[in-house]
Amino acid sequence: MNEEERIVVGYDGSDAAGKAVRWAAMQARRSGFILNVVHCSLWPVFTHNMGPVPGIAGSGLRHAAESIVSDGVALAREVFADAQIATSLVYGWPAENLRKLGATASLLVVGTRGAQGFPGLLIGSVSLELASTAACPVAVIGGSERPHGPVVVGIADEGWEATLRYAANFASLAHSVLKIVHVHRHHGFHQDAFYEAGATEKREMLDSALRSVRNTWPGLEVRDRLLSGTSVAGTLVGAAGGAQVVVVGTSAQGAVSGSFGSTAHAVLHHAGCPVIVVRHPPA
């Protein structure tokens, strides 16, 4: 098996992680890739006594962790009964383990918040860290599920090719419309003159993106939108109403907004649907 023909999904027993497993199983069904269900247990950090309680069948922390893995597999089979599923039970910090397991994968999938997440936070620390640092594309699953909605991809001025390719392939497998969006940022003054000054260049970039997709995926329905707004992320999220997924790119790496990429960071926090972050080399 090609290592890249694998989708890795983290599962900790939480509702958010269950949603991620079901979404990942759907992508495995579309692509034919192997699904790797991973549970990361932190218990060995606190105790070495993982075995069963004497005289009590099915007890012990190791058995509990194994049961979580089994539950994750069962959730995946509800969506894709014939899926090829691999399982991994690992110990230690979830972000570190998932990053290693997903290093050569096609996609790493996580929920917005795990079992240890803080109420009120839209995205947990593990999800944000993985979206910020993983080598492979990372899908953070939250918001509404719209499996028949369009795939929306935001492209920036530079380094958009890898992001666009990933989004187009995703849309092709999903038999969905691809919407390519570029946001021309303005600062709220002299908007018309500022927008017109760069409109031709932006239009040429979108035309190039359209040609690239149509040459490689000739049967894919593709549309484009050139928008203007004071917030790139806010305008992109606004344009993604009804989408099944939003795909964004970043060349930055780091869990802090400024080092990760402010647009990707903001879209993760505010999108009303799953978000896929695709990393590309710096320009």
Disulfide bonds with the S-S distance in Angstrom:
none
